[in-house]
Amino acid sequence: MTRPRQAHRSLAHRDREASRSEMRQDPRPDPRQDSARDRAGASPGRRGEKPAPSLTSSRGLDAFTFFVANLQTGFGPFVAVYFTSQSWTQSDIGLVLTIGGLFSLFGQVPGGAFVDWVTSKRFVAALSVAVIGLSAAGLALFPTFLIVALSMAAHSIASCTLTPAIAAISLGLVGHAGLGERLGRNARFSSIGNALAAAGMGACGYYLSSEAVFYVTAALALPTLAALWFVRASEIDLVRPQAPEGERAPGGWESLKLVVTNRALLCFAACITLFFVSNAAMLPLVGSVLTVRASHTATILIAACIMAPQLVMALIAPAVGRAAQAYGRRPLLILGFAALPIRGLLFAYTDAPELLVAVQVFDGISAAVLGVMVPLVVADCTRGTGRFNMALGAVGTAMGLGAAASTTLSGYMADHFGSHAAFVGLSAVAFLALILVVAIMPETRRAQAR
């Protein structure tokens, strides 16, 4: 009689063990889940990393960056052409452009802080796109000074939130481990969008009318919003302040202090300011030189000078992002900064107008590196603070201040010493920026968890 009771107890014990084991979570990866992720376009990451986004969200963000570049191209050189065709004076044109520039310069930090504060980054991006589309419609329908000034201000404010919103969506989709490659894809599709939009809108302005450019720009808001809809909100993680295990996460002022006192971020801002002091005025200076040396073909050559860096950027930007993840940020930054003084010296000592276009390849290298490195380094420096977008806006303000100083400095040197001396002077500033990167800029990439 004892044996049946023992067998009964043994069976009950096994049942309890089985129920407890079923409640435990198996830490080993399920190969069926891995294969399903592979079929969906997401690769299984290492433990602790964010899973790759779905193919739908990834392609949606590709299309969104492409159409945003199309949308923003309409507010480039076509604005001055349109106002001139409306018989505006140069002083009025300069005033409305200055209004837009001031809002763009001083709105970047508040715009980035607003993106940090809002939970839904997709909502901020959609709202910014809608405002830009309405601004373009306002320019086309009501070309009065008041409406134009308000439209330019609204466009600048919306741009100050749209750029960090795209960066925040990218970070939320792929995490820090995959951000470099994602930013490379963003740069590729943005450069393709810029090139195609410049050609298409130029054709619209030539064959239709100058205001047709802004009707097309307003209409482009619709496919831009449609592309954003494909980016799934459920896959965008919210980046919040973090702390080591067992410690309290930094609050508002504490996280702000972590950003303001971050040595790597301050060094990067100083380097990028000097870079733009040298870089911003080079292409306008090349335009002046081409107009003097080859007046009949100057327009075509300038267009080629604009297109060449975009093509180079589209080709190499994803490779730059992958290299930054594999080898670190600092080697890529040195490469991007080194291309600028070489470009300036080649401009100074090149006489053939056609060769000036070939020199613009170096601009494509710098643009590809900085297009990826600026948001990537800022994301590294602000990791765990929840202030990524505000810091990105601060670096953008530094870039704007450097660009504003660049045109004044190059104009003074060109008027008093000639274009050759202006190129040499800008190259000297670029070389100083390169020395600063080599001397003080630390590596910001964190070692990946095994």
WOCOR-V503556 format. One record per residue. RES is the residue in three letters. NEAR is the number of other ideal C-beta (glycine too) atoms within 10 Angstrom. Layout:
# WOCOR-V503556
res:near
RES:NEAR
RES:NEAR
This chain:
# WOCOR-V503556
res:near
MET:4
THR:6
ARG:7
PRO:8
ARG:9
GLN:9
ALA:10
HIS:10
ARG:10
SER:10
LEU:10
ALA:10
HIS:10
ARG:10
ASP:10
ARG:10
GLU:10
ALA:10
SER:9
ARG:9
SER:9
GLU:8
MET:7
ARG:7
GLN:5
ASP:8
PRO:6
ARG:6
PRO:11
ASP:9
PRO:9
ARG:8
GLN:10
ASP:13
SER:11
ALA:12
ARG:17
ASP:12
ARG:9
ALA:14
GLY:14
ALA:18
SER:11
PRO:16
GLY:15
ARG:9
ARG:9
GLY:10
GLU:15
LYS:16
PRO:15
ALA:23
PRO:25
SER:19
LEU:12
THR:14
SER:22
SER:19
ARG:15
GLY:21
LEU:25
ASP:20
ALA:18
PHE:26
THR:25
PHE:23
PHE:24
VAL:28
ALA:24
ASN:24
LEU:27
GLN:20
THR:24
GLY:27
PHE:21
GLY:15
PRO:13
PHE:24
VAL:22
ALA:15
VAL:15
TYR:23
PHE:21
THR:13
SER:13
GLN:15
SER:8
TRP:18
THR:10
GLN:10
SER:7
ASP:15
ILE:18
GLY:13
LEU:16
VAL:21
LEU:14
THR:11
ILE:17
GLY:23
GLY:15
LEU:14
PHE:20
SER:20
LEU:18
PHE:14
GLY:21
GLN:28
VAL:19
PRO:14
GLY:29
GLY:29
ALA:19
PHE:19
VAL:27
ASP:23
TRP:12
VAL:16
THR:8
SER:13
LYS:27
ARG:19
PHE:13
VAL:24
ALA:26
ALA:18
LEU:16
SER:26
VAL:24
ALA:14
VAL:19
ILE:28
GLY:23
LEU:16
SER:29
ALA:24
ALA:17
GLY:20
LEU:28
ALA:21
LEU:13
PHE:12
PRO:18
THR:10
PHE:11
LEU:8
ILE:14
VAL:25
ALA:15
LEU:16
SER:28
MET:25
ALA:18
ALA:17
HIS:29
SER:23
ILE:22
ALA:25
SER:23
CYS:26
THR:26
LEU:25
THR:23
PRO:29
ALA:29
ILE:24
ALA:25
ALA:26
ILE:27
SER:25
LEU:25
GLY:19
LEU:24
VAL:27
GLY:20
HIS:19
ALA:17
GLY:21
LEU:22
GLY:26
GLU:21
ARG:27
LEU:28
GLY:24
ARG:19
ASN:27
ALA:26
ARG:25
PHE:21
SER:24
SER:26
ILE:19
GLY:23
ASN:22
ALA:20
LEU:15
ALA:24
ALA:21
ALA:13
GLY:15
MET:22
GLY:16
ALA:12
CYS:20
GLY:19
TYR:10
TYR:8
LEU:12
SER:13
SER:18
GLU:18
ALA:18
VAL:28
PHE:27
TYR:18
VAL:22
THR:27
ALA:21
ALA:14
LEU:26
ALA:23
LEU:12
PRO:15
THR:26
LEU:16
ALA:13
ALA:20
LEU:22
TRP:12
PHE:16
VAL:26
ARG:14
ALA:13
SER:7
GLU:19
ILE:21
ASP:12
LEU:10
VAL:22
ARG:12
PRO:17
GLN:14
ALA:11
PRO:8
GLU:5
GLY:5
GLU:8
ARG:9
ALA:14
PRO:18
GLY:11
GLY:11
TRP:8
GLU:13
SER:21
LEU:17
LYS:14
LEU:20
VAL:19
VAL:12
THR:9
ASN:20
ARG:10
ALA:17
LEU:22
LEU:15
CYS:19
PHE:27
ALA:21
ALA:17
CYS:23
ILE:25
THR:20
LEU:24
PHE:28
PHE:22
VAL:25
SER:27
ASN:26
ALA:20
ALA:24
MET:24
LEU:15
PRO:15
LEU:21
VAL:24
GLY:17
SER:15
VAL:21
LEU:21
THR:13
VAL:11
ARG:14
ALA:15
SER:9
HIS:7
THR:13
ALA:17
THR:12
ILE:12
LEU:20
ILE:19
ALA:14
ALA:16
CYS:20
ILE:19
MET:18
ALA:19
PRO:22
GLN:22
LEU:15
VAL:20
MET:28
ALA:20
LEU:13
ILE:20
ALA:25
PRO:21
ALA:14
VAL:26
GLY:27
ARG:13
ALA:20
ALA:27
GLN:19
ALA:10
TYR:12
GLY:13
ARG:24
ARG:18
PRO:12
LEU:22
LEU:27
ILE:15
LEU:16
GLY:23
PHE:28
ALA:20
ALA:21
LEU:27
PRO:21
ILE:17
ARG:26
GLY:26
LEU:18
LEU:18
PHE:25
ALA:16
TYR:10
THR:16
ASP:8
ALA:10
PRO:16
GLU:11
LEU:11
LEU:22
VAL:20
ALA:14
VAL:19
GLN:24
VAL:15
PHE:22
ASP:23
GLY:23
ILE:21
SER:23
ALA:22
ALA:29
VAL:26
LEU:24
GLY:22
VAL:33
MET:26
VAL:19
PRO:29
LEU:28
VAL:30
VAL:30
ALA:24
ASP:24
CYS:24
THR:23
ARG:16
GLY:17
THR:23
GLY:23
ARG:28
PHE:25
ASN:32
MET:25
ALA:29
LEU:26
GLY:26
ALA:21
VAL:22
GLY:25
THR:20
ALA:20
MET:22
GLY:19
LEU:14
GLY:22
ALA:18
ALA:15
ALA:17
SER:23
THR:14
THR:11
LEU:18
SER:24
GLY:15
TYR:12
MET:20
ALA:20
ASP:10
HIS:9
PHE:12
GLY:11
SER:18
HIS:14
ALA:13
ALA:26
PHE:26
VAL:18
GLY:20
LEU:28
SER:21
ALA:14
VAL:23
ALA:26
PHE:19
LEU:16
ALA:25
LEU:23
ILE:13
LEU:18
VAL:22
VAL:14
ALA:9
ILE:14
MET:19
PRO:12
GLU:14
THR:23
ARG:17
ARG:10
ALA:5
GLN:11
ALA:9
ARG:6
